[in-house]
Amino acid sequence: MNIQNISALAEQLKTIGFDNMGYPLLKRICLVPEDFVITEKQLKDDGQIVFNFHFERNIKLKGYFLVYYDAILQKEMPLTPQVINGVALGELEEGMKAVDWKTAFDFNTKKPFNPDDKLFYEKEQNIEQLIKSLSELELTEEGKQIAILLKQKYWSEIPYNELMGNISSLKSKVELSQRFYYADGQSCISADEAYRFLQNKWLEKQM
């Protein structure tokens, strides 16, 4: 394992704006992939910016290299309190916010099931009601867009995406992305600079 290579990559990420990346790099490189991606996020006042760093292996040079990173600005779209097809949007979002969705979509955990203990499956009953409310929303065109927005907001990091549906139409309204390449010997665009660039593009888009 080329420890000097890992240290150099960690230093590159530090200059972009991300500290303590040596261990995440080590964990990936020890698997000897041809390429890999590391994702980091920064929360902003009205959303977040996601950074996907793409690394590739160079066999001749016996190391990995940062080729480019994608910066994705994701704006949060506030929901207007209203009722659509019998579904109160404020209550629905509060309900979705209260659920630990990573646990909800974890189908591998096993524990004894007691059908007589209602507290045992109270969380699942609440989730069932939330899913039904999302389905009711999707029966109208306006509600369908809001349902997609809520799924994207709360389920986007969940591996199980069968219930996500097609969110590409909405993503174009709430996301902007830009790819920044890393040239050897040249400084790379920092995270702050990437955010300012995308923020300016977002403001231009709104005009």
Wavefront OBJ file of the C-alpha trace (Angstrom):
o trace
v 0.000 0.000 0.000
v 1.314 3.414 -0.992
v 0.878 5.410 2.217
v 2.570 8.456 0.717
v -0.016 8.438 -2.071
v -2.846 8.368 0.479
v -1.269 11.250 2.405
v -0.946 13.260 -0.807
v -4.612 12.668 -1.684
v -5.689 13.657 1.837
v -3.671 16.865 1.462
v -5.395 17.620 -1.858
v -8.807 17.249 -0.238
v -7.665 19.450 2.635
v -6.755 22.262 0.219
v -10.241 21.936 -1.302
v -11.789 22.259 2.149
v -12.100 18.801 3.718
v -9.964 17.749 6.685
v -9.308 14.284 8.126
v -9.871 12.418 4.852
v -6.884 10.075 5.195
v -8.810 7.266 6.891
v -11.763 7.278 4.415
v -9.189 7.112 1.611
v -7.311 4.283 3.343
v -10.499 2.214 3.760
v -11.290 2.442 0.051
v -7.785 2.034 -1.333
v -7.116 -1.119 0.710
v -9.804 -2.808 -1.436
v -7.719 -2.008 -4.545
v -10.578 -0.737 -6.750
v -9.981 0.556 -10.264
v -11.784 3.729 -9.242
v -13.927 4.970 -6.390
v -15.983 7.943 -5.207
v -16.004 9.720 -1.852
v -19.028 11.851 -1.041
v -18.986 14.760 1.392
v -21.702 17.289 2.206
v -21.906 20.805 3.557
v -25.147 22.188 4.972
v -26.193 25.671 3.889
v -28.926 28.015 5.090
v -31.355 26.995 2.354
v -30.155 23.508 1.459
v -26.852 21.727 1.043
v -23.989 21.192 -1.377
v -22.816 17.650 -2.152
v -19.281 16.889 -3.323
v -18.548 13.644 -5.168
v -14.787 13.130 -5.472
v -13.769 10.712 -8.235
v -10.471 8.849 -7.911
v -8.824 6.535 -10.425
v -6.020 4.005 -10.117
v -2.829 4.429 -12.167
v -1.000 1.099 -12.289
v 2.152 2.523 -13.890
v 2.500 5.222 -11.258
v 1.407 2.809 -8.495
v -1.145 5.089 -6.955
v -4.547 6.741 -7.087
v -5.307 10.207 -8.371
v -8.113 12.698 -7.939
v -9.465 13.178 -11.461
v -12.386 15.525 -10.807
v -15.203 16.272 -8.424
v -18.865 17.045 -8.982
v -20.392 19.770 -6.847
v -24.185 19.552 -6.561
v -26.126 22.436 -5.038
v -29.428 21.195 -3.623
v -31.939 23.837 -2.626
v -34.632 23.139 -0.084
v -38.097 23.987 -1.370
v -40.331 25.049 1.541
v -43.832 23.599 1.469
v -46.778 25.962 1.671
v -49.137 24.814 4.458
v -52.186 23.502 2.652
v -54.408 20.476 2.239
v -54.278 18.507 -1.012
v -56.649 15.620 -1.613
v -57.339 15.416 2.119
v -53.635 15.378 3.078
v -52.336 18.168 5.338
v -48.849 18.863 4.031
v -47.547 20.306 7.300
v -48.586 17.231 9.279
v -47.216 14.903 6.606
v -43.800 16.528 6.598
v -43.632 16.595 10.398
v -44.442 12.892 10.382
v -41.752 12.103 7.802
v -39.228 14.215 9.670
v -39.836 12.214 12.867
v -39.041 8.845 11.227
v -35.561 7.320 11.176
v -35.813 6.235 7.535
v -32.492 4.393 7.488
v -33.861 2.106 10.190
v -37.237 1.927 8.448
v -35.607 0.627 5.254
v -33.308 -1.786 7.096
v -34.803 -5.182 6.264
v -32.018 -7.281 7.780
v -32.529 -6.645 11.512
v -34.285 -9.542 13.245
v -35.998 -9.518 16.631
v -38.928 -11.340 18.268
v -42.346 -10.276 16.972
v -45.260 -9.992 19.402
v -48.569 -9.301 17.586
v -50.295 -8.611 20.919
v -47.965 -5.737 21.829
v -49.228 -2.700 19.917
v -46.272 -0.603 21.029
v -43.995 -3.078 19.227
v -45.316 -2.111 15.785
v -46.526 1.431 16.486
v -43.702 2.942 14.396
v -44.548 0.680 11.449
v -48.215 1.692 11.658
v -47.188 5.362 11.531
v -44.974 4.674 8.516
v -47.830 2.869 6.773
v -50.040 5.922 7.251
v -47.321 8.214 5.859
v -46.948 6.011 2.770
v -50.721 6.052 2.270
v -50.733 9.852 2.556
v -47.995 10.078 -0.082
v -50.077 7.838 -2.335
v -53.106 10.089 -1.843
v -50.998 13.118 -2.763
v -49.839 11.446 -5.967
v -53.421 11.211 -7.224
v -53.229 14.900 -8.205
v -50.634 16.594 -10.411
v -49.781 19.207 -7.780
v -49.616 16.591 -5.053
v -47.428 14.303 -7.172
v -44.681 16.954 -7.352
v -44.849 17.530 -3.597
v -44.717 13.786 -2.891
v -41.594 13.512 -5.054
v -40.076 16.462 -3.211
v -40.677 14.815 0.166
v -39.260 11.481 -1.028
v -36.170 13.171 -2.363
v -35.715 15.109 0.866
v -36.063 12.187 3.259
v -35.200 9.096 1.174
v -32.406 10.268 -1.137
v -29.696 8.530 0.937
v -31.610 5.283 1.402
v -30.260 2.309 -0.610
v -33.796 0.947 -1.093
v -35.202 3.273 -3.759
v -38.062 1.274 -5.254
v -40.618 3.669 -3.758
v -38.757 6.792 -4.880
v -40.313 6.891 -8.332
v -39.073 9.240 -11.042
v -37.624 12.349 -9.392
v -35.638 13.649 -12.370
v -38.245 16.274 -13.336
v -38.188 17.829 -9.886
v -34.425 17.578 -9.423
v -33.923 20.000 -12.291
v -35.889 22.571 -10.310
v -34.005 22.198 -7.031
v -30.497 21.140 -8.112
v -27.538 22.588 -9.964
v -24.286 20.753 -10.584
v -20.846 21.471 -11.979
v -17.816 19.272 -12.607
v -14.373 20.568 -11.617
v -11.322 18.747 -12.987
v -8.061 18.390 -11.134
v -4.958 18.937 -13.257
v -1.653 17.720 -11.819
v 0.445 20.622 -10.647
v -2.456 23.050 -10.618
v -4.631 24.139 -7.725
v -8.183 22.844 -7.732
v -11.300 24.928 -7.186
v -12.031 24.982 -3.447
v -15.355 23.964 -1.910
v -16.154 27.581 -1.040
v -15.375 28.710 -4.586
v -17.533 25.906 -6.013
v -20.411 26.945 -3.756
v -20.152 30.592 -4.792
v -20.043 29.554 -8.460
v -23.166 27.410 -8.153
v -24.937 30.012 -6.028
v -24.370 32.604 -8.745
v -25.639 30.180 -11.386
v -28.717 29.555 -9.228
v -29.437 33.266 -8.930
v -29.075 33.657 -12.699
v -31.485 30.788 -13.205
v -34.114 32.503 -11.045
v -33.946 35.777 -13.004
l 1 2 3 4 5 6 7 8 9 10 11 12 13 14 15 16 17 18 19 20 21 22 23 24 25 26 27 28 29 30 31 32 33 34 35 36 37 38 39 40 41 42 43 44 45 46 47 48 49 50 51 52 53 54 55 56 57 58 59 60 61 62 63 64 65 66 67 68 69 70 71 72 73 74 75 76 77 78 79 80 81 82 83 84 85 86 87 88 89 90 91 92 93 94 95 96 97 98 99 100 101 102 103 104 105 106 107 108 109 110 111 112 113 114 115 116 117 118 119 120 121 122 123 124 125 126 127 128 129 130 131 132 133 134 135 136 137 138 139 140 141 142 143 144 145 146 147 148 149 150 151 152 153 154 155 156 157 158 159 160 161 162 163 164 165 166 167 168 169 170 171 172 173 174 175 176 177 178 179 180 181 182 183 184 185 186 187 188 189 190 191 192 193 194 195 196 197 198 199 200 201 202 203 204 205 206 207
